[in-house]
């Protein structure tokens, strides 16, 4: 269900300035290491039975911000695949609460992500 080969776009705002940066010393990550996000999504995203029966597939693009304290905010669907798939992608991402914030110049930063969650029928 989750394909780690899909791209992840990221940017951050530093100290509330309006400047958008595309580099940092270390990206935020979920869990204890950088592979935990993909593993968690793969293990926890469940294809909604109604969507599966109807042959609905697609990629849901979610945007969210990992704050400098490791909390997640501003979670939203930026590109919908279907309401059933959107709801499942949101459900799983909302359960991901153990983030380590990104860092820039040694300081934790707020970092905005766009994450694709792909639903495909095999």
C-alpha positions in Angstrom: 0.0 0.0 0.0 2.8 2.5 0.9 5.6 2.7 -1.6 8.7 4.1 -0.1 10.1 4.9 -3.6 7.5 7.7 -3.9 9.1 11.1 -3.5 8.9 13.2 -0.4 9.0 16.9 -0.8 9.9 19.1 2.1 10.5 22.7 3.1 10.7 24.7 6.3 10.3 28.1 7.8 13.0 29.4 10.2 12.0 31.6 13.1 8.6 32.5 11.6 10.3 34.3 8.6 8.5 34.2 5.3 11.6 32.6 3.6 11.1 29.0 2.4 14.2 26.9 2.6 14.9 23.5 0.9 17.9 22.4 2.9 18.6 21.5 6.5 21.2 19.7 8.5 18.8 16.8 9.3 15.3 16.0 8.2 12.6 15.2 10.7 11.9 11.5 11.1 9.3 9.3 12.6 10.1 6.7 15.2 13.6 5.7 16.2 15.2 5.8 12.7 14.7 7.1 9.2 13.1 3.8 7.9 10.4 3.7 10.6 8.0 6.0 8.6 7.8 3.7 5.6 7.5 0.6 7.7 4.8 2.1 9.9 2.8 3.2 6.9 3.2 -0.2 5.2 2.1 -2.0 8.3 -0.8 0.3 9.3 -2.5 1.5 6.1 -5.5 -0.7 5.4 -7.2 -0.6 2.1 -10.9 0.3 2.8 -13.0 -2.7 1.8 -15.6 -0.5 0.1 -13.0 1.1 -2.0 -11.4 -2.2 -2.9 -14.7 -3.7 -3.9 -15.4 -0.7 -6.1 -12.0 -0.8 -7.7 -11.0 2.6 -6.4 -7.3 3.3 -6.4 -5.0 6.3 -6.4 -2.5 8.3 -4.4 -3.5 10.6 -1.6 -1.1 13.5 -1.0 -1.0 14.7 2.6 0.7 17.9 3.8 1.7 18.5 7.4 4.2 20.3 9.5 6.5 18.7 12.1 7.1 21.4 14.7 10.4 22.0 16.5 9.0 20.1 19.5 8.3 17.0 17.4 4.5 17.5 17.2 2.5 17.3 14.0 0.2 20.1 13.0 -1.6 21.4 9.9 -2.4 17.9 8.6 -4.5 18.1 5.4 -5.2 16.4 2.1 -3.7 18.5 -0.7 -4.6 16.1 -3.5 -7.5 13.7 -3.1 -7.8 10.2 -4.6 -11.2 9.4 -3.1 -12.9 10.2 0.2 -12.5 6.6 1.5 -8.8 6.6 0.6 -8.3 10.1 2.0 -9.9 9.1 5.3 -7.6 6.1 5.7 -4.5 8.0 4.9 -5.4 10.7 7.4 -6.3 8.1 10.1 -2.9 6.5 9.9 -0.9 9.7 9.7 -2.8 11.2 12.7 -1.6 8.1 14.7 2.1 8.9 14.0 3.0 11.0 17.0 6.6 10.1 17.7 8.6 12.5 15.4 12.1 13.8 15.9 12.2 17.4 14.5 14.5 18.5 11.7 17.5 20.6 12.5 19.2 23.6 10.9 22.4 25.1 12.3 22.1 22.8 15.3 18.6 24.1 16.2 15.3 22.3 15.9 13.0 23.8 13.2 9.4 23.6 11.9 9.4 21.6 8.7 6.6 21.1 6.2 6.1 17.8 4.4 4.1 16.6 1.5 3.7 12.8 1.7 2.1 10.6 -1.0 0.2 7.5 0.2 -0.5 5.2 -2.7 -3.4 2.7 -2.8 -3.2 0.2 -5.6 -5.1 -3.0 -6.4 -3.0 -6.0 -7.1 
